[in-house]
Amino acid sequence: MVAHLLRLKLTLLSNSFKRSTWALIGVILGGLYGLGMLGLLVVGLIFLGSADPTVIRNVLVIGGSAVVLGWIVVPMVSSGIDMTLDPARFVTFAVPMRELVAGLALGAVIGIPGIITLLASLAQVGTWIRYPAAAAAAAVCAVLAVLLCVVASRTAATAVISLTSSRRFKDVSSMVVLVPLILLGPIIAGITAGFEQSPGFANELAVILGWTPLGYFWAVPADVADAAYLTALIRFALGIATLAALAWLWKVNLARALVTPAYNAVTRKGAGSLGFFSRFPATPTGAVAARALTYWARDPRYLGSIVIVPLVPLLMLFWSYQSGDYTMLNFLGPITAFLLAWSISADISYDNTAFWLHLSTGVTGQADRAGRALAVGVLSAPAVLVFTVAPLWISGNLAELPLMLGLSMGVLLTGIGFSSVVSARYTYNVPLPGESAMKTPPGTGFSMLAIQLIGWLVLLALMLPELGLAVAYYVTGNTAFGWLTLVVGCVLGTVFLIGGVKVGGRWYDRRAPELLQAVSVNK
């Protein structure tokens, strides 16, 4: 049965490579990127071996503990994790528990995260090569550390299986996990600064983590290198005990989950407010706008764009502080306008099979394009205006307000118009409704990247008049160029918005059946 589960995992992994040409290209590029990063990590670990044993201990214990913690946390906050052999899938199968646990544990290693973790862990053997006994201990502890990662991950995932099956939990967790990812740069910089300002902090942290389940196996080779064999033996025994305890907990939780699978009761609600539909006119355009705004308010894939907006000022403030130049904050409005305007460039792809509603009700392409543009405009306009005016007012540069308003409105209007064309002409696989906004379907990376990059370049070309006037303003200092930027941004932006809605509408009408077929493939 264990071998059967492993063959199942390998078959599913192999089939994911055969979905399409784009899938194969994406897998190849992703594999090359993963191999490159793994190669850099292995080389770094080997060169780390020339450092002082204390430095080696600090790096391996802190880094290894972070890896174990990541394996535990990610499954609980991200529905985008690889759960091919999800325990919930085996509810109806009478698989012996011991074989199921063993098969799931080994199957979890088969995959990009498991393989990279295993190879990177084994690379620490090269780090300790100057100490043969420590290198031998590192080889054994590396395998056990990977098993600890897998077992702890599956224990956590199985323990909260009823919670993670909740739609509300998935929506909230997918938004929460975006925050540290977006702020990853400042977080890393802050940690780095902390280590630099307190040289002894790393050593203290490594000592503490070495006596926790996160760092038991990572600290053993360092103890062997220091000839602290008793300490190494104690840590090793504690690590084995932790692994055994987690395996037992996983088995218990898995047995409970298979007997009483998660169930979400449907709550019946009486008739109430029509929501956004009561706030828009009873026209095709109004109905599409209300439906789109409902998505923006409830769909985590759309909410991700809204979560990013308040974090953009924090990121720009951080980078301005790092560079010592705060003029970058003056461009907060145009940058926010770009992010929000481009967020509807895959609108039809996000609809998935629900797109048939527009086709079956006979919604015209122009009404569809106008409704979606209206929805994002209602959300974007207040945020863009605030983020344009506030930095200039705070810094006392209100003389640049016409210039920045022109750039912001130009980017917003032009971007919405151009996105209306792109989403009607090009589709690609996106996270399915209810899935994490971070999930990337197999084989989508290359096609999505190509569409995004080419789209940005075209949008940049459409913005050349406003950008040229902005350059003239900064070169000459003539305020007339600022007012010209405002006029040109509003006028040209309106022209591109109307033109984008009309062109996108024509493509929509011409390709509606093909669009439905394209977005229905990813299901």
Stockholm file with secondary structure:
# STOCKHOLM 1.0

chainA/1-523         MVAHLLRLKLTLLSNSFKRSTWALIGVILGGLYGLGMLGLLVVGLIFLGSADPTVIRNVLVIGGSAVVLGWIVVPMVSSGIDMTLDPARFVTFAVPMRELVAGLALGAVIGIPGIITLLASLAQVGTWIRYPAAAAAAAVCAVLAVLLCVVASRTAATAVISLTSSRRFKDVSSMVVLVPLILLGPIIAGITAGFEQSPGFANELAVILGWTPLGYFWAVPADVADAAYLTALIRFALGIATLAALAWLWKVNLARALVTPAYNAVTRKGAGSLGFFSRFPATPTGAVAARALTYWARDPRYLGSIVIVPLVPLLMLFWSYQSGDYTMLNFLGPITAFLLAWSISADISYDNTAFWLHLSTGVTGQADRAGRALAVGVLSAPAVLVFTVAPLWISGNLAELPLMLGLSMGVLLTGIGFSSVVSARYTYNVPLPGESAMKTPPGTGFSMLAIQLIGWLVLLALMLPELGLAVAYYVTGNTAFGWLTLVVGCVLGTVFLIGGVKVGGRWYDRRAPELLQAVSVNK
#=GR chainA/1-523 SS CHHHHHHHHHHHHHHHHTSCHHHHHHHHHHHHHHHHHHHHHHHHHHHHTTSCHHHHHHHHHHHHHHHHHHHHHHHHHCTTSCCTTCGGGGTTSCCCHHHHHHHHHHHHHSSHHHHHHHHHHHTHHHHTTTSHHHHHHHHHHHHHHHHHHHHHHHHHHHHTHHHHTCHHHHHHHHHHHHHHHHTHHHHHHHHHHHHHHCHHHHHHHHHHHHTSTTTHHHHHHHHHHTTCHHHHHHHHHHHHHHHHHHHHHHHHHHHHHHHSCCCCCCCCCCSCCCGGGGSSCSSHHHHHHHHHHHHHHHCHHHHHHHHHHHHHHHHHHHHHHHHTCGGGGGGHHHHHHHHHHHTTTTHHHHHGGGGHHHHHTTCCHHHHHHHHHHHHHHHHHHHHHHHHHHHHHHHTCGGGHHHHHHHHHHHHHHHHHHHHHHHHHCCCCCCCTTSCTTCCCTTCHHHHHHHHHHHHHHHHHHTHHHHHHHHHHHHHCCHHHHHHHHHHHHHHHHHHHHHHHHHHHHHHHHHHHHHHHHHHSCC
#=GC SS_cons         CHHHHHHHHHHHHHHHHTSCHHHHHHHHHHHHHHHHHHHHHHHHHHHHTTSCHHHHHHHHHHHHHHHHHHHHHHHHHCTTSCCTTCGGGGTTSCCCHHHHHHHHHHHHHSSHHHHHHHHHHHTHHHHTTTSHHHHHHHHHHHHHHHHHHHHHHHHHHHHTHHHHTCHHHHHHHHHHHHHHHHTHHHHHHHHHHHHHHCHHHHHHHHHHHHTSTTTHHHHHHHHHHTTCHHHHHHHHHHHHHHHHHHHHHHHHHHHHHHHSCCCCCCCCCCSCCCGGGGSSCSSHHHHHHHHHHHHHHHCHHHHHHHHHHHHHHHHHHHHHHHHTCGGGGGGHHHHHHHHHHHTTTTHHHHHGGGGHHHHHTTCCHHHHHHHHHHHHHHHHHHHHHHHHHHHHHHHTCGGGHHHHHHHHHHHHHHHHHHHHHHHHHCCCCCCCTTSCTTCCCTTCHHHHHHHHHHHHHHHHHHTHHHHHHHHHHHHHCCHHHHHHHHHHHHHHHHHHHHHHHHHHHHHHHHHHHHHHHHHHSCC
//
